[in-house]
Amino acid sequence: MPNRQGQSKGPSHVPSHHVHQPLARLLGVEANTTSHAEKWLSIIGSTLGMAFACWLSSQLPGGNSLAWMLASTGASAALIFAIPHGALSQPWPVLGGHVISAFIGVSCQRYLPTHEFAAIAATGLSIAAMYYLRCLHPPGVATALFAVMGGAEIHQLSYSLLLNPVLLNACTLVLAGLLFNNLFPSRRYPSTLGRSAAAASNLQEEDVAKALRELDSFVDISPEDLSRLYTCANSFAEQRRREWQHRESRILRLRPRMKAQPNPQSSKQKRAN
């Protein structure tokens, strides 16, 4: 039944964003604050990096069969050029993650009885090795599976697969990331390059590192960048506090003037009397 304002009662008129926001949080949809320029830098950098890797693969012997290796290379390109400051995108995770996972994949394929069991073991062992060797890089798991499921031509390469194309492609992407990302002031790769001194703050990088260990969960951001983010947020909070204090002081200055002004209605009543 419609109410007096002509609006019906019930859940059909609940604002849609009240429903969409909890659903987005549940699905992990985050607010993307990057500018369009930053998005296009990621797109162009990934395209150029993959073009370089594809060209290099085409020049190698057996380039057609090794082209499947570009699947994990593309995933690495997305990390290096779209998230250049992320912990998963740094040179050691890229290089170590691919080579170590390839070693595990080749070993599983050679010494385990079935392809299915080898693929399962390669997935778990590569993740474990990357974790403990501090080179966690998700595309490395795809490299391990490529070594297991790549076919007879890939299996014949055995451990030489680690150098060509695995290490070669990883080095190609890292080099492309170095050349491209460091052309722009907003980017640095590796993340330790060009880091400016943090503003004065009671928070130290050691404090952030301890907090991350206490959290006991992998976070794709370095303690240095997290400290910079906290310092930047503090500066905006301080700026907002100063603006609020300035508004309050203006209101306090205006109050005596408003009290001193005569009320026109009271003056009319006095004249009438």
PLY file of the C-alpha trace (Angstrom):
ply
format ascii 1.0
element vertex 273
property float x
property float y
property float z
element edge 272
property int vertex1
property int vertex2
end_header
0.00 0.00 0.00
1.35 3.46 -0.87
1.91 5.91 1.97
0.92 9.57 2.03
3.90 10.61 -0.07
2.91 8.14 -2.76
5.76 5.75 -1.96
5.13 2.11 -1.31
6.33 0.46 1.87
8.58 -2.54 1.78
12.03 -3.64 0.70
11.54 -2.85 -3.00
12.56 0.77 -2.43
15.71 0.06 -0.40
18.57 1.97 -2.11
20.47 -0.38 -4.38
23.89 0.65 -3.03
22.86 -0.60 0.43
22.51 -4.05 -1.10
25.45 -3.89 -3.50
28.08 -2.73 -0.98
27.90 -5.78 1.34
27.83 -8.08 -1.68
30.89 -6.34 -3.15
32.76 -6.69 0.14
31.81 -10.36 0.33
33.11 -10.98 -3.19
36.28 -8.98 -2.55
35.50 -6.13 -4.95
37.73 -3.29 -3.81
37.59 0.39 -4.65
40.19 1.11 -7.34
41.79 4.48 -6.63
44.37 4.42 -9.43
44.11 7.09 -12.11
43.38 6.40 -15.77
46.98 7.31 -16.60
48.26 4.68 -14.18
45.90 2.07 -15.63
47.13 2.80 -19.16
50.76 2.61 -18.06
50.01 -0.90 -16.77
48.32 -1.85 -20.05
51.10 -0.48 -22.25
53.88 -1.93 -20.09
52.32 -5.41 -20.02
51.82 -5.32 -23.79
55.41 -4.30 -24.48
56.80 -6.83 -22.02
54.81 -9.69 -23.54
55.73 -8.57 -27.06
59.41 -8.76 -26.11
58.94 -12.23 -24.54
56.99 -13.51 -27.57
59.64 -12.25 -29.98
62.40 -13.85 -27.92
60.54 -17.18 -27.76
60.06 -17.18 -31.53
63.83 -16.88 -32.01
64.60 -19.93 -29.87
64.82 -23.55 -31.12
61.49 -25.27 -30.64
59.70 -21.96 -30.30
56.32 -23.40 -31.22
56.26 -25.89 -28.34
57.79 -23.45 -25.89
55.08 -20.90 -26.69
52.91 -22.53 -24.00
55.39 -21.18 -21.48
54.05 -17.71 -22.26
50.92 -18.47 -20.21
52.76 -18.10 -16.91
54.88 -15.32 -18.42
51.72 -13.31 -19.10
50.60 -13.71 -15.50
54.00 -12.41 -14.34
53.73 -9.46 -16.72
50.41 -8.49 -15.13
52.06 -8.37 -11.70
55.25 -6.56 -12.78
53.50 -3.82 -14.75
50.14 -3.51 -12.98
51.46 -3.90 -9.40
55.14 -2.89 -9.69
55.41 -2.10 -5.97
53.83 -5.36 -4.79
55.82 -7.94 -2.88
54.84 -10.65 -5.41
56.19 -8.58 -8.31
59.76 -8.01 -7.17
62.72 -9.53 -9.08
63.53 -12.32 -6.62
59.96 -13.65 -6.47
59.75 -13.54 -10.28
63.10 -15.21 -10.93
63.15 -17.58 -7.98
59.46 -18.44 -8.20
59.66 -19.54 -11.82
63.00 -21.40 -11.67
62.33 -23.21 -8.37
58.83 -24.20 -9.49
60.19 -25.42 -12.82
62.75 -27.57 -10.97
59.99 -29.06 -8.83
57.76 -29.64 -11.86
60.50 -31.42 -13.82
61.38 -33.56 -10.78
57.77 -34.56 -10.20
57.32 -35.47 -13.85
60.46 -37.61 -13.89
60.10 -39.48 -10.61
56.39 -39.74 -9.81
54.28 -42.51 -11.38
51.35 -40.65 -13.01
50.83 -37.22 -14.57
47.86 -36.54 -12.30
49.80 -37.30 -9.11
52.81 -35.37 -10.45
50.65 -32.30 -11.15
49.10 -32.37 -7.66
52.48 -32.80 -5.98
54.10 -30.08 -8.11
51.40 -27.59 -7.10
51.76 -28.14 -3.37
55.55 -28.47 -3.33
56.12 -25.37 -5.46
53.96 -23.27 -3.14
55.80 -24.63 -0.10
59.22 -23.98 -1.64
58.33 -20.43 -2.70
56.97 -19.66 0.75
60.04 -20.84 2.63
62.51 -19.39 0.13
60.71 -16.02 0.26
59.93 -15.91 -3.44
56.15 -16.43 -3.48
55.01 -15.79 -7.07
51.66 -17.36 -8.11
52.57 -17.71 -11.83
55.35 -20.05 -10.70
52.71 -22.71 -10.01
51.70 -22.50 -13.68
55.36 -23.03 -14.60
55.50 -26.17 -12.45
52.36 -27.53 -14.11
53.77 -26.65 -17.53
56.83 -28.78 -16.78
54.55 -31.72 -15.83
51.86 -31.46 -18.52
53.82 -29.89 -21.39
54.10 -33.07 -23.44
56.90 -35.30 -24.70
58.89 -32.51 -26.35
58.99 -30.55 -23.09
59.80 -33.66 -21.06
62.83 -34.35 -23.30
64.34 -31.02 -22.24
64.47 -32.26 -18.65
66.30 -29.81 -16.37
67.54 -27.69 -19.28
64.01 -26.28 -19.25
65.03 -24.25 -16.19
67.41 -22.12 -18.25
65.54 -22.00 -21.55
62.85 -20.77 -21.58
62.01 -20.41 -17.85
64.92 -18.31 -16.58
65.28 -16.54 -19.92
61.63 -15.43 -19.97
61.75 -14.39 -16.31
64.89 -12.31 -16.89
63.26 -10.75 -19.96
60.25 -9.57 -17.94
62.37 -8.28 -15.05
64.55 -6.32 -17.48
61.48 -4.91 -19.23
60.03 -3.95 -15.84
63.25 -2.14 -14.91
63.36 -0.21 -18.17
59.67 0.71 -18.35
58.54 1.29 -14.77
61.46 3.51 -13.81
60.65 5.92 -16.65
57.79 7.36 -14.58
58.05 9.19 -11.23
55.03 7.38 -9.77
56.67 3.98 -10.29
59.83 2.31 -9.09
61.03 -1.20 -9.80
62.37 -2.84 -7.72
60.39 -1.13 -5.00
63.56 -0.30 -3.05
64.79 2.07 -5.78
64.10 5.77 -5.49
62.41 5.52 -2.12
62.27 8.96 -0.52
62.71 9.43 3.18
59.47 9.06 5.08
58.03 12.03 6.89
58.59 12.35 10.60
56.36 9.92 12.41
56.39 7.82 15.54
55.73 4.79 13.33
58.88 2.98 12.20
59.29 0.33 9.52
60.30 -2.16 12.21
56.94 -1.58 13.90
55.12 -2.34 10.64
57.18 -5.49 10.09
56.32 -6.72 13.60
52.63 -5.98 12.98
52.72 -7.98 9.75
54.29 -10.92 11.56
51.64 -10.66 14.25
48.95 -10.68 11.55
50.41 -14.02 10.35
49.02 -13.67 6.83
50.74 -12.82 3.56
50.09 -9.20 2.55
51.16 -8.08 -0.93
52.79 -4.85 0.27
56.22 -4.23 1.74
56.66 -2.78 5.25
58.30 0.29 3.69
55.34 1.01 1.41
52.88 0.36 4.23
54.78 2.82 6.41
54.67 5.42 3.63
50.94 4.83 3.20
50.37 5.32 6.93
52.44 8.53 6.94
50.55 9.89 3.92
47.19 9.07 5.52
48.30 10.80 8.72
49.18 13.93 6.77
45.71 14.02 5.21
44.11 13.49 8.62
46.19 16.36 10.05
45.17 18.59 7.13
41.51 17.77 7.74
41.91 18.55 11.46
43.43 21.94 10.69
40.63 22.79 8.28
38.07 21.87 10.95
39.83 24.04 13.53
39.88 26.93 11.06
36.12 26.62 10.50
35.44 26.51 14.22
37.55 29.63 14.81
35.62 31.48 12.08
32.31 30.48 13.68
33.52 31.70 17.09
34.56 35.04 15.59
31.20 35.51 13.90
29.05 34.76 16.97
29.67 38.12 18.77
28.78 40.00 15.60
25.56 38.06 15.20
24.58 38.80 18.81
25.36 42.52 18.40
23.05 42.91 15.40
19.53 44.16 16.40
16.58 41.94 15.78
14.28 43.70 13.24
11.13 42.14 14.72
11.92 43.39 18.24
12.61 46.91 16.95
9.22 46.97 15.19
7.47 45.90 18.40
9.19 48.71 20.32
8.03 51.27 17.76
4.48 49.98 17.94
4.46 50.35 21.72
0 1
1 2
2 3
3 4
4 5
5 6
6 7
7 8
8 9
9 10
10 11
11 12
12 13
13 14
14 15
15 16
16 17
17 18
18 19
19 20
20 21
21 22
22 23
23 24
24 25
25 26
26 27
27 28
28 29
29 30
30 31
31 32
32 33
33 34
34 35
35 36
36 37
37 38
38 39
39 40
40 41
41 42
42 43
43 44
44 45
45 46
46 47
47 48
48 49
49 50
50 51
51 52
52 53
53 54
54 55
55 56
56 57
57 58
58 59
59 60
60 61
61 62
62 63
63 64
64 65
65 66
66 67
67 68
68 69
69 70
70 71
71 72
72 73
73 74
74 75
75 76
76 77
77 78
78 79
79 80
80 81
81 82
82 83
83 84
84 85
85 86
86 87
87 88
88 89
89 90
90 91
91 92
92 93
93 94
94 95
95 96
96 97
97 98
98 99
99 100
100 101
101 102
102 103
103 104
104 105
105 106
106 107
107 108
108 109
109 110
110 111
111 112
112 113
113 114
114 115
115 116
116 117
117 118
118 119
119 120
120 121
121 122
122 123
123 124
124 125
125 126
126 127
127 128
128 129
129 130
130 131
131 132
132 133
133 134
134 135
135 136
136 137
137 138
138 139
139 140
140 141
141 142
142 143
143 144
144 145
145 146
146 147
147 148
148 149
149 150
150 151
151 152
152 153
153 154
154 155
155 156
156 157
157 158
158 159
159 160
160 161
161 162
162 163
163 164
164 165
165 166
166 167
167 168
168 169
169 170
170 171
171 172
172 173
173 174
174 175
175 176
176 177
177 178
178 179
179 180
180 181
181 182
182 183
183 184
184 185
185 186
186 187
187 188
188 189
189 190
190 191
191 192
192 193
193 194
194 195
195 196
196 197
197 198
198 199
199 200
200 201
201 202
202 203
203 204
204 205
205 206
206 207
207 208
208 209
209 210
210 211
211 212
212 213
213 214
214 215
215 216
216 217
217 218
218 219
219 220
220 221
221 222
222 223
223 224
224 225
225 226
226 227
227 228
228 229
229 230
230 231
231 232
232 233
233 234
234 235
235 236
236 237
237 238
238 239
239 240
240 241
241 242
242 243
243 244
244 245
245 246
246 247
247 248
248 249
249 250
250 251
251 252
252 253
253 254
254 255
255 256
256 257
257 258
258 259
259 260
260 261
261 262
262 263
263 264
264 265
265 266
266 267
267 268
268 269
269 270
270 271
271 272
